Amino acid sequence: MPSARSDFAALLRAWRDRLPPADAGFTVTPGRRAPGLRREELAQLAGLSVDYVLRLEQGRAKNPSPQVVGALARALQLSRTERDQLYRSAGLLPPQDGTVNTHVPAGIQRLVARLGDVPIGVFAADWTLVWWNTAWCALLGDPSVLPVSERNLARALFGNGAAHALMLSIRSERGPDTFAASIVADLKDAVSRCPRDAQLERLVRELREVSDAFAHQWATETAAQHTSDRKTIRHPEVGDIHLDCDVLIVPGADLRMVTYTAAAGSEDAGKLDLLRVTGAGSATARRHKPRAASDTA
């Protein structure tokens, strides 16, 4: 009888072969032999090293973390039933009710991949970044250089770790504290709706300990609604970029899509085009990589 580890490896290989590369945002070139995703493509989508994905598929890597299994399930565009099967084959309990949902529907993933000109990041209710496109990397840096646990906007704003060190300077026309207040309000709401989520509880406890600003807002702020905002991002390659930022709620999925756009033909649109062509954001992230990303975080 096959072991759970061999089941996990077999599922990973089978589901990688099943996913059309175009649905994951990759260009299919003439002569391509792989029927589905290549191993390096899956690694890129999941924010893992190619070597680690290889060891998982060969059954040599032991005990992948829930964060890693979740990242692979999203990258493979699994249904909820398939996601739960992947968790169980790794010896883990699938995400339970009362916890933060990190499942990104396949349709949302295809939408993000195909809107390649627009930087888009998809966040869970605790503001963990769970999906992004290449334009997001070009503008704000490659999230895959961060450990999985550090891909969180609240940690970037209020923490003192790798996420905070990598975050670019972003100014809002509505003032320096408005967006931060909305993030704290969202975390409060998430805590009330996800009382069984240990990671969310740990995130809030950590930020209250390391950030006086977070602790103060946690104690005093009330609900704050996300509205369209004009932001200035100071990019080390092209200087200041002025962009419209919108937060779109995905109905039924408890996800937030953050988009950055510029008026067609504007100087800022030209800067975005330059970043997409050169991949400057990803290069900048690699040069300023705070520490090695952990495949088992």
Secondary structure, 3 states (H helix, E strand, C coil): CCCHHHHHHHHHHHHHHHCCHHHHCCCCCCCCCCCCCCHHHHHHHHCCCHHHHHHHHCCCCCCCCHHHHHHHHHHCCCCHHHHHHHHHHCCCCCCCCCCCCCCCCHHHHHHHHHCCCCCEEEECCCCEEEEECHHHHHHHCCHHHCCHHHCEHHHHHHCCCHHHHHCCEEEECCCCCHHHHHHHHHHHHHHHHCCCCHHHHHHHHHHHHHCHHHHHHHHHCCCCCCCCEEEEEEECCCEEEEEEEEEEEECCCCEEEEEEECCCCCHHHHHHHHHHHHCHHHHHHHHCCCCCCCCCC
